[in-house]
């Protein structure tokens, strides 16, 4: 691939209509497949886009305490063939904070520092395991990554919280809707995702006249709104397919990691994954996003508000507090988050 090719980069700022970025999102389960990686790279060149590796991939690759370097090296070495169009995703909470500051959905899903680190590790991966271990060991990077992604190890807590969501939605849906889900009515499942996300958004952003987050574009295309869709899509898919009770705690944590791949994949429309559930979730969210605001939320959404218990509200509040803290940080230090700081955010 030509070394003169510059990687795609979004322009940060306000006033631009939202357009899906030409990014191909790759799931962790295809990184060792050379053909898939090369196809993603080819698509990046044809679209003048890039190959995006979500930041959660690092956390998943270094979970093993002793053989993390071998896993990292074996999984990332194939990316060397597309390194010049390779980007690493930003934290979803960072993107959401920027959206809240701007009051508009953005397409700047990559992070410069993460991308530099990813490319450096990919280069070391071509040199072997010892080079990867030596490079990351110098600044204790692996332990930092593990600490940041500690939620992926809370398997019992993860299954409890997702199980509560599955039960809550199942209890609140009508008998006809439950039958529609179990019969494989995909259209109705996607309508329910849209209803749930719209209802949640209207509760959180009630002032329609003055709140830019109540615009149709924001409610359909922001990371924040797609996360609301994901939170409904996962329980609804479990209700449709069944079997949640028998799923191992450690496997449930995968649903939390999959959020990065499904949400970003739903936004770009190009997701490479061997996990049928992740692909299905991305397609469901993408289709549901077009219905948000067009489907009037049913009574089941109001019942769901009454069903949610204090512990779940506490967990949701803690997550919201973290995003809000990021919002304040973005306002105070915009240069850390924007490749191009919008004029109105620059300090005088």
PEGI-V691501 format. One line per field, one symbol per residue. ss: DSSP state (H for helix, E for strand, C for the rest). A space follows every 10 residues. Layout:
ss = ???
//
This chain:
ss = CCCCCCCCCC CCCCCCCCCC CCEEEECHHH CCCHHHHHHH HHHHHHCCCE EEECCHHHHH HCCCCCCHHH HHHHHHHHHH HHHHHEEEEC CHHHHHHHHH HHCCCCCCCE CHHHHHHHHH HHHHHCCCHH HHHHHHHCCC HHHHHHHHCH HHHCHHHHHH HHHHHHHHHH HHCCHHHHHH HHCCCHHHHH HHHHHHHHHH HHHHCCCCCC CHHHCHHHHH HCHHHHHHHH HHHHHHHHHH HCCHHHCCHH HHHHHHHHHH HHHHHHHHCC EECCCHHHHH HHHHHHHHHC CCCCCCCCHH HHHHHHHCCH HHHHHHHHHH HHHHHHHHHH HHCHHHCCCC CCHHHCCC
//
